[in-house]
Amino acid sequence: MKMVVAVVHMDDAGGLVKALSQAGFGVTQAKSAGGFLRKQNAMIFAGVAARDVDRVIGIIRERCRSRTEQVSPLPPVVEPGEVYMPYPMEVEVGGATIFVLDVERFEKC
């Protein structure tokens, strides 16, 4: 048994959960926030048989493509009298960070 944990962009989470569920995998979604952009992400948890890990990762790759967005960075701490002019910057968002963990014990009650 394996636990697949994927950290994905919130915009991709709904479609991913639906695709995994339609493929027969039990899925749990939890909200999280990223450190760099401080944007909302989702953590997707799926307990699967070891033989199904590649299939789950394939579905994640199909649904969670990276893309670029224009964002305004958070202002740094400035001294009184200083002016901070934020310029939008292009960053890559989306995609997924995937962890596959061994599960020692699994029970469904």
N, C-alpha and C positions, 0 to 999 in steps of 0.2 A: 504494500500500500504506500502511496506517495501523497504528499500535500503539495499542490501547485499553488503558489502565491504570486499574483501578478499585480504590480502597481501600475495603474493606467490613468490616462487623462479622463476626467469626469465626463467629457463629451463622448467618449468611447465606451463608457461602462455599461450603459443600458443595452446597446446592441450586442456587446460581448456576453453579458449575462443571458440575454435571450438566445444567442447562438449556441452557447454552451448547454443551456437547458434543453433546447430543441435537439441537441446531439445526445441527450440522455445523461448529462452530468449534473450532479447536485452542486449548486453554487451558492456562496454567501458573499455579499458585497458589504464593505464598510468604508465610510468616508475617511479620508486622510488629507494632509496638506503637505505640499512640497516645500523644501527649504529655500531654494534659489528664488523662484518667482512667487512663492507663498500662495500658489493657486491650489484650488481644491482638486484632489485626485481621488481615486477609488482603489481600494485593495480588494481583489477578487480571490476568494479561497475556494479550491476544489479538491476534495479527497478522491483520488482515482487509483485504479489498479496500475501497477508499474507498466503494464503493456499499453496503457492508454495515454501515457505522458506525452509522447510525440504528437498524438492526435490533438490533445488539448492545446499544446504549444502552437500547433498549426492553426487552430481556430483563433488563438490570441493574435498571432501574426497577421492573419487575414483582416481582423476587425480593428486592430490598433496600429495604424500606420502613422509614422511621424510626419510632421508638416511644419511649416514655418509660420509664425505669427508676429505681428508688430506689438510690442508691449512697452509700456513706460516703466522704467525701473523705479524702485522705491527710493526716496531721497535719503541721502546719508545725513548724519548729524552734522549740522553746520553751525559755525560760530555766529553770534549776533552781528548783523550787518552784512553777512555774506549772502549771496544769492545763488540758489541752485536751480539751474534750468534743465529739467529732464528732457532728453531727446528720446523719441521712440527708438527702440532697437529691435532687430529681427532675431528671434530665437527659435530653436527647434523645440516643438512640443509634440505630445502624443507618443506613439510607440508604447512599449511596455518594458518594465523591468521584471524579470521572472525568476522566482526561486523555486527549486524542487527539493522538498525535504522528505526524508524517510519518516514514516509513521510507524511507531512501535506497536501501537494499539489503536483500534478504531471500534467504536460502539455507536450504534444508532438506536436511541431509546424512543 
